[in-house]
Amino acid sequence: MRLYASLTVLFVAAARGEPTDLTQYVLANTGQTNGGNTFAGVTLPFGMVKLGPDVFFGADSFSGDVDVGNFTGFSMMHESGTGGAPKYGVVSQMPVLGNITNPLANLNDTRASPDITSVGYYKSSLGSGITVELGATNRAGFYQYTYPAGNQSNVVVDTSHVLPSYRGQGLSQHYLGGSITTSSDQYEGHADYDNGWNRAPSWRIFFCAFFESNTSATVHTFVGHNDNTSKLADYSTASNINSTARLGAVFNFGDATSVTSRVGISFISRAQACDNVNTQIPAGTTLSTLTRNAKQIWNDEVLSKVTAAESNLSNLQLLYSSMYHMHLLPSNRTGENPLWTSTEPYYDDVYTSWDLFRCTFALLQVFQPRVYEEYIRSLIDIFRFEGYTPDGRSSNFNGASQGGSNSDNIMADAYVKGVRGAVNWNDGYKAMQKNAEVTPPNNNDPRDLSSSTKEGRGALPDWLELGYITPRYGRAVTRAVEYSVNDFSLSQVAAGLGKSPDVKKYIDRSRNWRNHWSPEATSLNFSGFIVPRSRDGFIEQDPLQCGGCYWGDAYYEGLPWEYSFNTHHDINTLIALSGGPETFVKRLDMIFTPNTTSRNAAFNNTIFNPGNEPSFTTPYLYNYVGRQDLSVKQSRNIAKSYYSPTPGGLPGNSDAGAMESWLLWNMLGLYPIVGQTTFLIGSPWFANTSISLGGGKSLTTTTTGVPMTRTTYKVSS
């Protein structure tokens, strides 16, 4: 049987009936394991607070929690779906039973049963018998502790608590010092940290917390001998401490069985942290109220953007869990920028443009046009005050730039799709030109000492002089491909702004990828691939190998085969160099053929890697040679084979929602081409899907035929 699908695009007035609680379909721990690294704790869309557990199991806990290991704390800040090294795990509390003689000792607890997580609610059952329940708003968190009767009930506040890294890349976070002021039911202070995946210098977070219990707490503060020791220098009733050594406080609630805590954070001041918690979680607020409010916000602002005529529970869980996870990052920190004063929006925790430019921000424009515009304005404002737009950013610091200056692609995509509003596009274009023309200072990243990994285009000297990038620069081939796309992006904005000489300049530069195309490179009976080159000519390269495929190599996280399909802005030339339409189809078929490489054992050893972004667009390239049916066949097989609404249900690192956004486009039956107004048509999963576009408009897709499966489909145009 085949499903004959027709795509109808209608702009109609959005009809709203009785709202449905779509959070019932969100599995917040989807993608948490198997390298997905998603955050399963409590948060709101783009929330600054992401409150959840931190677990030690001998390796990196990127988002704090994993399903094995011991709890070391429950902290207010996390990211979702990141790699490289963990970030945050700061502003922590840890419930502990009994007399605590050394709060700097290795305080931890086991897990008695699997954690319970849902939208707006998280529960951990500790081996000691303590239960921890969590709720959150945008800038404050709520802890509810239940202790077993007949014990001394404590909460330990350790300002030195961070998520460490064990990968040996010099990326592990460090505690640098802090302060704390305590009373029987309150504490406030600050702490300084550095490093993490973006190699950030020192940054500061302020906190303000309140306790509520039927027993007044006895409070002791503590100080270590230095910033990483477990040896105590002081453990007393002092109520005000400021030190570069480890410090914190122990709140002893006697035999209380119930304790709650409200905590606010701020990048600005203690006072603003206190204001955040008191305005967002006033005294007397219950966990059930916070959970109910969170569900309503997620329903109203995110999940209700898509309604589908679907009865398959697994499909609904995939749809809404994916929408949930692609709305966790970046963090909206408007009003919380400690670096400069501005009336512009401010977004942080971008991981990373390299992962997100292909299809995530294009989907954000559909689901969240206001946030999307604000993010573009934030990019431009960061350029105004720091000199470069970020390709990755966290704790108010740019880094890391893996390939090109791919914020250019995000801005061009917004421009060509009509985003204007309050965006200053003259300044936006200046930011793009800075990336295209000015080499950033080398930040001497040990992973690649050749040029900057912080921001901008570190390999510009070769690009501007030669029109290609030699091996003196790390990621030379990846950069050449991506610099070409970046320059195409500049040409599109230049055209809209009437800058005709720049249009020609950047269009010409966007074709420089061709200088890396060697017709003599062969693999699997095909000729012509993108390869390294020096001033002396092309360098011999096996298209099925990329060495370590990392920062110092020619190709970053992708094979030459994969990158040889990545010049979508110059697709007709790519098809011609690949041997014409018929050979192009055969090459695409080969990339999905099992057992053609030994690098992707988890994916039947195909060249195509569904767990990494350079392969994202490849299944849809059949559309350019009249084989839309094969685009649907390959993309749907990928979606059905490697995605599921389970903790291990992602094919790779979520990359802050990049994986989930790829799946969502597949479910909706469309795929965007960045920097262009082109959408490639696939085949929707659902009989009827309505997407709210704002302004009373919606996009509706309908299909006719038998229910969708992995193989029953056909597209009619």
N, C-alpha and C positions, 0 to 999 in steps of 0.2 A: 504494500500500500504506500501511497505517497500523499503528502500533504501539499495541496496547492494553495500557496499563500499569496495574497495580493496585499500590497501596502497602500493604504489610503491615508493621506496626510491632510488633516482638516484643522483649521484654526476656528474654534468655536468658543462661545461663552462657557466658562467653567461652571458646571452644575455641581452644587454641593448638597448632599443629602445628610442624613444622620451620620455623624462621624463614627468610624470603626476604630477600635483600639488596635492599631497595626503593630504596636510594640510586642504583641503576643507572638509575632512571627520573627522577632529579632533574637538570635542566639548570640549573646554578647561575647562568648568565648570562641566563636567561629574563627579559625585561623590562628589560634593561640599557640598551638604546638606545631611540630614538623617544620620549624623554621619560619612560620608565618609571623610570629612575634607580635600579634595584635594585643592591644590593651583590653582587658576584660573587666576592669573596674568600673567606677561610676563617674559620669561626666555628662555635660550638655554639649550640644553642637558647637564645635570650635572652642570649647571651654578652656580657660586657663588652668583650672583645677581638674586633675585626673587622679582621683583618689583610689588607691588599691594596695594590695599586699606586695611586699618584696620578699622574694624567696631565694635562699642560697642552695645551690645544688652542685657547686664545683665548676660551673661554667657561666657564661654571660646570661643574665636574665634581662633581656633587652627592654621589655615593658614591665618589669617587676615580677610578675607572677608566672610560674610554670606549674605543671601538674605534679612535680616531684620536688623533694627537698624540704627545707625547714624555713618557717617564717622568721624574718629578722626585723620586721617592722611593717607599718602600714603608713604609706607616705602620700603627700598631697600632689606631687608632680610626677608625671610620666609622659612618655610619648608612645606612639603606636606604630607597629610594623617597621621599626627601624633596624638597621644593621650597623656594621662597623664597630660600634661599642655602645654600651648603654648610656643613656642620658637621664639625669635627674634622680628620682628616688630620694627626694629631699623633703624636709619638714615632716618628720616621722614621729609616730607614737608606737609604743610596743607595750601591750598588757602582759604583766608578769605576776605570778603568785609567790607569796612567801617573803621572807626577809631577804633583802638585796644588799649584800655586803660590798659588791663592786659592780656598779652599773656599766662600767666599761668592759667588763668581761663579755664573753661571747654569748649574749642573751639571745635565745632563739626558742622556737617551739615547733613541734611536729604538727602534721595535719591529721585530724581524727577521721574526717570524711571529706569527700569531694566538695569543693566550694560551690556555692549557689550564686549564680549571677543572672541578672536580667536588667532591662533598661531601668536605671535609677536606683538599683538595689544590688548590694553585694554582701554575702555572708561567708565567713570562714569559721570553721569549728576546729579549735586547736586541741592538740593532744592533752594539754593540761586540764581540759574541761572548760576553758574560756571560749565564748563565742564573740565574734566581732562582726558587727553589721554596719554598713556604710551607705551614706547618701551624699549628694553634692549639688552645688549650684555652680555658676560660672567662676566664682572667685572665693568660694568657701566650701568647707567639707564638714561632714557630721560623722562622728564615731559613736556607736552604741555598744558598750561592753556588758556582757553578762558573765559573772564569775560564779564558780561553784561555791556553795555555802561552806562556812567554817574555815576560810583561808584569809590571809592578808592579801588585799587586792591593790595592785600597783599599776600605774602607768609611767613608763620611762620615756622621757623626751631626750633624744641624743641628737644634737645639732650636727654631728659629724657623719651621720648616716647618709650614704650615697649608694647607688648601684655601681659596683666595681666592674672592671673588665679583666678577663684572664687570658686574652688573646695575644698578649705580648707585642702589641703594636704601638705602645706608648700613648694609648687613648684613654686609659682609665682615669676616672674623675678623682679629684683631690679635694678634701676639705681644707680650707685655709684659715679658719677662725670664725668667731662669732660672738654673740652676746645673748644673755637671757636675764629677764627680770621676772620674779615670781611672787605670787601670793597664794593663799590657800585654795583659790578657785580660778586662778588665771596665770598665764605666762605670756610674755611677748619678747621679741628680740629680732636678731638677724643672723644670717650665716653667709659665708663666702665660699665659693667653689670655683673650680676651673676644669677644663678639658672635656672629655666625651667625644662623640663621633666627629664633631666639627672643630676640635682642637681650640676650644674657646679659652680666652684669658679669664682672669678673675671676674666673677659676676656675683651679685648680692640679691638675696631674697629676704624679705621681712615677714614675720609671722605674728599672729595674735590669737590666743586660744582661751577658751573658757570651759570649765568643768561644771557639771551638775550631778549631785548625788545626795542621798539622804545623810551622808556622813561627810563632815568637813575633812579635808585632806591635811596631812602632815607633809611638809615639803622639805626635801634636801636637794641642794645643788651639788654638782661635782665638776672637777677639772682634772684633766690628765696631765701627764708630764710634757707631752708634745701633741702634735696633730694626728698621730697615728698609733699611739701606744694604748695598751689596756691597763697601764699602771696609773693608779690614782695619785694626784698631788694634793687634792683637797676634796673632802666629802662632808659637807656641813650644812647648817641652816642659813648660810649667806643667801641673800635674796637678789643680789645683783652681781653678775659676773660678765667680764669682757676679756677675751683671751684669744690668742692664736692657737692654743691647745684645744683638744677635745673638751667639750663641756655640755652640760645639760641639767636635767632635773628629774627627781623621782617623786611622784605624787602618791602617797600612801593613804588609801581610803579605808583602812581598817578592814572590817569584815563585810563591807558593802558588797552586795551582789549585783548592783546595777549602777553604772557610771556612763554618762554621756559627755561628749566633748564637741564643741563647735570651734573650728579653726579657720581663720582667714589668712590669705597671703597677699603680698603686694611687692612690686619691684620699686615702689616709690618711698614708702616709709612705714614705720610701725603704726602710725595713726591711720594711714590708709588701709592697712591690713585689718585693723580693728573696725574701721568703718565698713569694709567689705563683708566681714562676718556679721556685724550687727544689723546691716541693712538686708543682707541676703538670707541669713539664718538667725532671726531674732531669738532671744531667750524664750524658751517654751515651745519652740518649733519641734514637731515630732518627725521621726523618720518616715512614717507613713505619709505625712504631708509632703515631704521632699520627694519621695518616690512618685507620688501621684502627680506632683507638679512636673517632675522630669518626664514622665510618660506623656503628659499633655504637650510639653514643649517639643519633644521628639516627634509626636504625631503631627502637630500643627506646622512645625517649621521644616520637617524633613520627610517623614514617611508618607504623609498624605500627598506629596508631590506626584506620586505614581499610584494609580489604581489599576488593577488587572482582573479580568474575568478568568479566574483560575481556581481550581479545586485541589490541585496537587500541593500537599502541605510542604513537601521538600522544596518545590519551586518557589513557593511564597517565602519560605525561610531563607532561601538563597537571595531572593530579591531584596527583602527588607534588612537582612543582616548585612548585605553588601552596601546598601544605602547608609546604614548606621556607621559602618567602619570607614567609609570614605568621607564622613563628616567629623571625624575626630581631630584631624589636623588640616591646616595650620591652626595655631591658637590665636584667637582674637584678643589682643592685648591693648586695644585702644584705651587710652587713659592710663596705661601702665608702662609707658616708655620712659625709662630713667635716663636716656641719653640726650634727648633734646625735646624742646617744647614745640608742638605742632598741632594744628587743627585737623590734620589728616588722619585717617585710620591707620592703625598699626597692627601688623600681623607678624608673628614669630613662629618658631618651630616648623620650618619648612624642610621636609625630608622627601626628596629633594627635587629640584626642577628637572634634573636628568630622569628621574623616575616618573614625574607627573606631567611633563609637557605633552606627551603623546596623546593621551586621551582623558586624563583626570580633570584638568582645568576646563576642558571643553564641556565636560559633563557638569561641572560646577556652575558654568554659565547657564545651563538649562535649569538646574535645580535651585540655584541660589544666585540669581542675577545681582542682587544688592551686595552680597558678600564678595562676589566675583569682582565687581567694580571697585569695592573697597580694597581688595587685595592688590589690584593693579595700581591704585593710588598709593598704597603702602610701599610697593616696589619702588615707585618713582620717588617717594619721600625718603626712603633709605638711600637712594642714589644722591639726592640733594645734600644729605648731611654726611654721608660716608664715602661717596665717590663712585660706588659700584652697586648695581642691583645684586641681590643674593641669588645664587643657585641652590644653596642650602643655608639655613640659618637656624640658630638655636641659642638660647640664653643671650639674645641681643647681639649676636656675632655671626658674621658671614662665614661660610665654609660648610660643605666642601663642593668644589667645582670638578665634577668627574670627567666631563668632556668639553662641550662647548659652553657658551654663555646662553643657556637655554631659557632663561627668563625672557630673552628676546623673542623666542617662539611664543611664549605665553602672552606677551604684550601684543605681538602681531596678530595672534589668533583673536584676541579681544578687539583689536582695531578693525580687522576686515569683517568681523561679525557685528559691527555697528555699536560697540560699547563706547559711549561718549560721556553722558552725565557730567560729573564733576572732574573727570580725568583731564589733566593738562597734558595733551598729547605732544605739544612742543617740547616740554620737559621729558616726556617719555621717550621721544625720539633722541633727545640728547643723551639719555641714559643708554640707549641702544648703541648710539654712535661711540660712546665712551668704551663700551665693550669691544666694538669692532675696530677701534683705532689706537687704543692706548694699552700697552702691556702693563699688567698689574705687577707690583713688586713681588719678588719671590718670598714666600713665607717659609721656605726651607722645611717642608714636610718630609720627614724621613722616608715616607712611602714613595716619594718622587721628588728628588732634589732638583730636578731640571727646571722647574718653573712653578708659578703659584698654583696651589690647589685651593686657595681661599675664595677666589672670585675672579670674574673676568676671563680673558683668554690668554693663558700663559704662553702659548706657542705662537703668538702673533708675529714675532720677528720673522720666522720662516714663512708664515702665511702671506705676509705683506711683501716680502722680498721675492719669494720663489713661486708662490701659488700652490705649494704643497708643504708638508711637514716632515722633516727628516727625523731619524731615530735619536737625534740628540735630545728630543723631547719625549717624555713618557706619554703613552696613549696616543701616539702620533696619528695612527690611521683613524681611530675613533674621533679624534679632534678634527681631522680633515673632513670627515663626513659631516660632523655636527657643525663645524664652522660654516660649511656650505649652506646648511639649513638655516643657520643664524643669519647669514648674509641675505638669503632669500627673504627672511622675515623683515630685515631692514628695508629691502626693496619694496615690500608691500606697504609698509607704513610711509615710506618716502613718496610713493605714488599717490597715496591719499592726501599727503600734505603738500603736493605740488612741487616736490623737489626732484625735477626731471634728471639733472646730472647724477644725483645719488641713485636714482632708480637704475640707470645703466651700469653705474659703478658696481653696485651690490648684486645686480643680476649676473654680471660677468664673474664676479667673485664666487657667486653661488654655484658656478659650474666647475670650480677648481677640484671638486672631488674626482672629476674625470682624469686629473693628472695622477691619481693613484690607481687608475684602472689599467691592469696589465692584461692584454689579450693573450699573453703567453702562459699565464697562470692557469693550471688545469686541475680538475678534481672530478672524480666519478663520471668521466667522459664528457665533462663540460669545460669550456674554455672561457676565460675572462673573469677576473675577480679583482676586488679592491685590495691592494697589497701595500706594504711599506715601500718607500723609495728614498734614496739619498740623492745627493747632487750628481752621483755617477749613474743613476738610473734605478730601475726597479730592483728590489731585493727579493730573492727567492723565498717563497712562502707557501707552506702547505695550507690550503684553505680549510682544512679540517682541524687545524691546530692554532692555538693562540697563546702558547706558553702558559704563564700563570694567569693570563687574562685579567691582570690587575693594574695597579697604578703605574708601575714602571714598564709595563709591556706595551706593545704596539696597539693591541686591541683590549678594550675594557669590557669585561663581563659579556663577551660575545665572540663567536667565531668569525673568521673572514667570510664564510658563507652567509652568516646573518647580516653582517654589515654591508655586504654586497647587494642587499635588498633595501637599504635604508635611505635612499635618496629620492623620496617620494615627491619632492618639489620639482624634480627633473625626470619624471617617470618615463616619458617617451624616449629620452636618450638612454635611460637604463634598460628599457625593453630592447632597443636596437642593439646596444652593446652586448646584451645577453644572448643575442642570436635571433631576435624577432619574436613575434607573439607565440608561435608554436613552441619554440625552444624555451621561451619564458615560462610557459605552462609546465613543461617538462622539468625545468629547474625547480619551480615551486613544488611540483609533485615530489621531487627528490628530497627536499628539505623536510618533508613529513614522512619519509619512508623509514620504517624501523631498521635498526641495526646498521646504520650508516656511519656512526661514530661511537666511540667508547666513552664519551664525556657525559652523556645524559642517561644513565642507567635507569633513573626514576621515570623517564619518559620514553621507554622502549628504544633508547639509544638513537632517537631522531636528532637531526641537526637542529631542528626547531626546538626551542626551549621555552615552554609556557611560563616558566618561573622567572624570566628575565625580560626586561623591557625592550631590548633591541629586536626581539621577535614579535612584539605586540601586533604590528600592522601587517606582517607578512601574510597571514591567512586571507586577508582581504584584497591582496594585490591581484588576484585572479579577475577581479572586477574590471581592471584596466585592459584586459584582453578578451572581454566578452564571455567570461566563464564565471558569472556570479554564482552559479550553482555549486561550483567547487569552493568558492569563498564560504558559502553556507555550510557545505559538507565539512570542510576542514575546521572552521571556527567552532561549529557546534560540537564536533567530536572532541575538540580540546576542552570546551566548557563542560561537557558531560563526563569526560574522562577524569579531569583533574580538579574540579571544584565540587564541593559538597558542604552542606550546612553542619559541619562538625568541627571540633577543635583542630583536627589535622586537615581541614578542607581547602587549603590553598596550595597551589603548586610551588610556591616559594614565598620569600619575604613579602608581606603585604605592601611594604614601601609606602606607608602612610595612605593606603587606600588605592594605590595604583592597580594592584591585582583586582580588587573589587570593582573598580570603575571599568576595567576591560570586560569583566563578566557582565556588568550592567548594560554596556553597549550591546553586547551579544544578545542579551535577553530582549532588549528593545528593538533589535533588528537594524541598527545603524552603526556606522563607525566613522569618526571624524578624521580629517586630514589636517594637521596643524598648520596654521598660517594661511589657510585657504577656506573658502566657503563650501568646499566639497564635503559631502557625506556619502560614504559608500553604503549602499543598501544591502542588508542581509535578509534575514527572515526572523520576524518576532516569535518569541516563545508562546505568547498568549493569544487567545482568540480575540481579545479586545484589551487594549492598553491605553490609558489616558494619562498624559503628563501635563501637569499644571505649569504653565510658563509665566505666570504672573500677569497682572493687568487684565484679568478676565479672559485670558486666552489659554487654550490647551492644544496639545498635539495628540492626535488619536491614531493609533495603528490598529488595523483589524486583519485577521486571517480567517480563511475558510478551509474546511477539510477535516480530516481526522485528527485526533489529539496528537500533539507534537511528541516525538521521541528523538533519539539520537540519529536515526537513519531515515525516518519517514518525513520527507519534506521535498518540495520542489518550489522554485520561485518562478512566478510568471510576471512579466513586466508589461 
